[in-house]
Amino acid sequence: MTPTSTFEHPVRKQLLADLPLVERRATIAGVSTAYLEGGDGPTIVLLHGPGEFAATWLPVLPQLARSHHVIAPDLPGHGASQTVVGQLTGRQVLDWLSDLIEQTSPGQPALVGRVVGGAIGARFAIDRPDRLAHLVLVDSLGLAPFEPEPRFALAMHRFLGQPNRPNYERFMEFCAYDLDGAQKRWGPRWDPYATYAVELAQSAGMQAAMGWMLAEFATPLSPAQLDRITTPTTLIWGRDDLATPVAVAQATAARQGWPLHVVDEAGDDPPLDQPTIFLDELRAALDTTPVAPQREA
């Protein structure tokens, strides 16, 4: 694999400037894929949520790159990863993830997936149980029907129906526990991040990719399917998630015997709301010696 130079987009370039990661582009399972790579140590692959892109992980990327070899791709059809949604299948997304790991990871990586990224990761762990060292599901879809609180759903549909900056900020108020605090932590990066997010949401291709991802991967996995996950698995959840409530994580943890770390004062994006606590919980999960899960009967 010989990745090309950084993908040129003025706002995206401004957003990613001075990070200890390099943006690369490669054809992965037929998908022209943009991904961030940096750091040394065990490989960790980060999969973002629907309608997002790799920079969603920006609050924790520099710290993770100090201890890990970080791979953070834009999902197919998202950000700067290009594909024809009508020609994509769930199987092809799993093939894409497999090829990404093969091309970027010298061994078995840990995979951390948030929302739809978590649902993809869970499906991948079922399909290819020998490919991952650890699976971490962050406020993941695919564990219960997607039934967000009405105010969250209304703000989401309003933004997608009219993707502009005011509607984006309103939607993010329901995603985040404390949007003002998150914006302050992002500092000068927040404006290009929000600008790029709105621009992407205005793209018909991006909206189609997001809708397809939700339709394909948000369908709940059955208990029998979850029982096929043999990869050591940990749940990390925001206590104030309005999209997939913490009760979903608690029920799944109890049934599957998976450790659950609940992050206080966090919505559906703990890295955004509580980056330091999220990193502590993630490192604790990855440093724990796996034990056989004790599932409920």
N, C-alpha and C positions, 0 to 999 in steps of 0.2 A: 504494500500500500504506500502510495506517495501522495499525501494530501497537498492540496494547492494552498496558495497564500490566503490570508484573512479575507473573509467575505466582506465586500465593500458596500456598506450602507451607512450614510453619515451619522444617523442617530444611533444605530446599533454600534458603530465604531466608537462613538463618544461614550456609550454606556459601558463598553467592555475595556476601555482604555485603562492601562496601568494595573490590570489584574495579573496575578501570578499564574495565568493560564494562557494558552494560545488557542485561537480559533482556527480550526482546520475544516477542510471539506474533502469528502471522499465518497465514492459510489459504494453503497453498502446494500447488498441484496437488491440491486437495481434502483435504489433510492439515493438521489443526490443529497447527502446528509452533511449538515453543519454540526460541529460539536466542539466543546471546549475541553482542553486537556492540559494537565499540569500536575506538578508535585511528584514525590517519590514515596514508595512504600506499597502496601497492599492496595490493589485496585478496588475502587468503589465507583459504581455506575449510578448516576442520578437521573431518574425519569420524572419529568415535570407533569403538571396537570393539563386539562383540556383548555385549548385556547391560549396557552402560555408558550414559553420558550426557555432555553437553558438558563438564561440570566435570572429566572425566577429564584434560582439557588444562590444568587449573588451574596445575600447576607452571611452565608456560611462557606462560600467557596475559598476565600483566602486562608481561613483557618484549617479547612479540610486538606488543602494542598500542602500544608506543613507536615502532615503525617501520612497522607495517602496519595496514590496515583489516581487522580480524579478524571473521570470521563462523564461529561454532561452534554448529551445530544439534544438537539431540537427533534421532537418526535416527527415522524413522516407527516408532511403537509402542514407543519407548524413552523413558525419562525422562518429560518432560511433553509429548511429541509424541504425539498421539492418532490412532489409526487402527484399522480393523477388519482384522486380519491376514488373515483368510480372503478378503477382498476386494482384497488387494494383490497385485500381480504385479511381477516384475523390471522390466518396462517402465515400470510406474508409478513405481517408485523412481527410475529414470533421469529420468523426466519431473519428478518432485519435485525432484531435484537441479538439473535445468535451470531450473526455475521459481525455485528458491531463488537461483541465480546471477543470473538475470535481474532479480529483485526487489531484490537486495542489492549487486550488483557493477556498477560503471559500465563496466568493461571486462572483459578476460579475466583471471580470477583464477588464482593458484596454488592447487592442491588438494593437501592433505596428508591421506592416509588411513591409519589404523592398523588392522591385522587385517582385519575385514570392511569397514571404511571404505575400506581400500586396494583391496579387491576391487571394491567399488562404483565407486571412482574409476577403476580400470583399465577396467572395462566401459564407463563413461561416456566415457573417452578414445577407446575404439574406436568407440563409437556416434556421438559428436559431437566429431570431432577439432578443430573450429575454436573450441571454447568455452573451452579452458584455455590459460594461458600456460606452465604447468609442472605436472607431476605428481610427487608425492613419495610413495612407498610405504614405510610403516614397518611392518616385521614383518608383511607383508601376507599374507592368504589369497589363494587363486586362482592361485597360481603352481605349486603342487604339491599332491598329495592331503594333506588335513588328517590327519596321523598324529602327534599329540603323544606325548611320552614317557609311559609308563604312569603314573608318579607324578603327572604333571600332569593326565592324563585322570581318574585316580581322585579327585583333590582337586576337580576341576571338577564331576564328576558327584555327588560327595558334597554339595557346596555347593548345587547345583541341586536335588538330591533333598530336602535339609533345609536351607533357606536361613536360617541363623542366624549370629550374630556369630562364634562360634568357628570354624565351617566356612568363613566368609568369610576370616578372618585366615589360616587354614591354606592356603586356595586362593591367596591373595595372596602367600604365601611362595614359591610356585612361579612366580608371574607376575613377581615382583620379584627382583632380584639380592640386595638388602639391604633387606628390609622395615622393619627398625628404623630404618635411616638415612632411608628415605623418610618414615616417620611423623614423625621429628624435623623434617625439612624442611617438612612440611605444618603442623606445630605444631597450634594449636587447630582447624584446619579438618579434621584427619583424622577426628575422632570424628563430626561431622555427615556427612562424605563416606561413611564406612563404614556409618553408620546408614541413610542414604538408599539406598545400594547394596543393603543387605540387604532393606530395605522393598520396593524395586522387584523384587528377585528373588523375593519372596513372592507377587507378583502373577502370576496365571495368564496375563494378557494380555501381560505383559513376557516371560515364559518362552516363550510362543507366538511372539512377535515375534522373539526371539533365535533360536529354533530354525528359524523360517522363513528368517531372514536367512542363517543358516549353510547351510541346505539350498539356497538359491537362489544364493548368491554364492561359497561356498567351493569349488565344483566348479572344478578347474583349467582355466584358459584354455589352448587349444592353442597350439603355436608359431606357427601361421598367424594366430591371433587376436592374439597378442602383437605379431606383425610389423605389424599394422595400427595400432598405437599410434605416431602421428607426433608427439605432444606430447613435448617434452623431459622425460625421466623419470629420476628418481634414486631409488635404494634406500637407506634407512637402517635398520640392523638391530642388535639387541642380540646380542652375541657368545654370551650364555648363554641364548638363547631356547629354552625347553623345549617350546613349542607348535609352532613352525615353525623348524627349526634354520637356522643361518646358512648351511649348505651349500646350502639352497634359494636363498638370495639370491645366493650366489657362482655357482651354476650359471646362474641367470637373467641375472646381470650379464654373464657371459662370453658367453652366447649372444646376448643382445640388444644388447650394447655399452653398457649403462646404467652410469653411475657408481654405485659401492657404497661407502657409509660405514659401517664396522662400529664400534659403540660398545662399548668394553670395560666390564666390570663392569655389564652391563645385561641384563635378561631380555627378555620380549616387549614391554616398555613403556619404551623409552629415555627419554621425557620424565619418567617417574616416577623412574627410577633415576639418570639423569645429565642433569638439565635444562639445565645450562650447556653441556655438551658437545653435547647434542642441538641446542640453539639455534645453536651455532657451525656444526655440520654442515648444518643446515637453511639458514642464511644463506649458507653457502658454495655450497650447491646452487642456491639461487635467484639468486645473484649471478653464477654462471658463465655465460658466453656459450655458448649451445647449439651443439653441433657434430653433424654427422651420425653416428649410431651405427655402429660397425664390428661387424657381427654375425658370429658364427661360421658357417661354411658348414654 
